[in-house]
Amino acid sequence: MADAEAEEVTTGITARPLWAGENGAKAMVVEFAPGSCWDGIDVHEPGPEEVYVVSGTFHDGDRAHPAGTFIHAPAGSWHVPQSAEGCTLFVFYPEG
């Protein structure tokens, strides 16, 4: 999967799958173009979402998270992912 092409999730946001486990777990790199915003609310189901901000600044609709930040979003939580300056994230879903 490391050679998988980036897929546009919504305007200005692309995801590149890196790995998928048999239990639905998956890892990916997500890139936000400057000024991009998720279309709607991103709800974390069925399990948590873990994010490491590789570069730029990620904004979850409430707070800004600069490069080097680790974010754990529990199952059932939600946010509105966006980035004014653009960013690259490593995203892991341990439960799919």
C-alpha positions in Angstrom: 0.0 0.0 0.0 3.0 2.4 0.4 2.8 2.9 -3.3 -1.0 3.7 -3.2 -1.9 6.9 -4.9 -3.3 9.8 -2.9 -7.1 10.0 -3.1 -9.0 13.3 -2.8 -11.3 13.0 0.3 -12.8 16.4 -0.3 -11.7 19.6 -2.0 -8.1 20.2 -1.0 -7.7 17.2 1.3 -6.0 14.0 0.1 -5.4 10.7 1.8 -2.7 8.2 1.0 -3.2 4.7 2.5 -0.1 3.2 4.1 -1.3 0.1 5.9 -4.5 -1.8 6.7 -4.9 -4.6 9.3 -7.2 -7.5 9.3 -9.3 -6.0 12.2 -10.0 -2.8 10.2 -7.1 -0.8 11.7 -5.4 1.5 9.2 -2.7 4.1 8.8 -2.5 6.9 6.3 -0.9 10.2 5.4 -3.4 13.0 5.0 -2.5 16.3 3.3 -4.5 19.6 3.7 -4.0 22.3 1.1 -3.9 25.8 2.4 -7.4 27.0 3.3 -9.0 23.5 3.1 -11.7 22.4 5.4 -13.5 19.0 5.9 -17.0 19.0 4.4 -19.1 18.6 7.6 -18.3 17.0 10.9 -15.8 14.1 11.2 -17.1 11.7 13.8 -14.7 9.0 15.1 -16.5 5.7 14.7 -16.2 2.8 15.4 -13.0 3.6 17.4 -10.5 6.4 18.2 -8.4 8.4 15.8 -4.8 9.2 16.5 -3.0 12.0 14.7 0.5 13.2 14.5 1.0 16.6 12.8 4.1 16.1 10.6 4.2 19.6 9.1 2.1 22.8 9.1 -0.7 23.6 11.5 -3.8 21.4 11.8 -7.0 23.0 13.2 -9.7 20.8 14.6 -12.4 23.5 14.6 -11.6 24.4 18.2 -7.8 24.6 18.6 -4.7 24.9 16.4 -2.1 22.0 16.6 1.4 22.8 15.2 3.9 20.4 13.7 5.0 17.9 16.4 1.6 17.6 18.1 0.0 14.3 18.9 -3.8 14.2 19.1 -5.8 11.3 20.5 -9.5 11.6 19.7 -11.6 9.0 21.5 -14.3 6.9 19.9 -17.5 9.0 19.5 -15.8 12.3 19.6 -15.8 14.7 16.6 -14.2 17.7 15.0 -14.1 19.8 11.8 -10.6 19.2 10.3 -9.1 22.2 8.6 -5.9 24.1 7.9 -5.4 27.7 7.0 -1.7 27.3 6.1 -1.8 23.6 4.9 -0.5 20.6 6.8 0.5 17.0 6.6 -0.7 14.4 9.1 0.0 10.8 10.0 -3.4 9.3 10.9 -3.9 6.0 12.6 -7.2 4.3 13.3 -6.5 1.4 15.7 -10.0 0.0 15.4 -10.9 1.0 11.9 
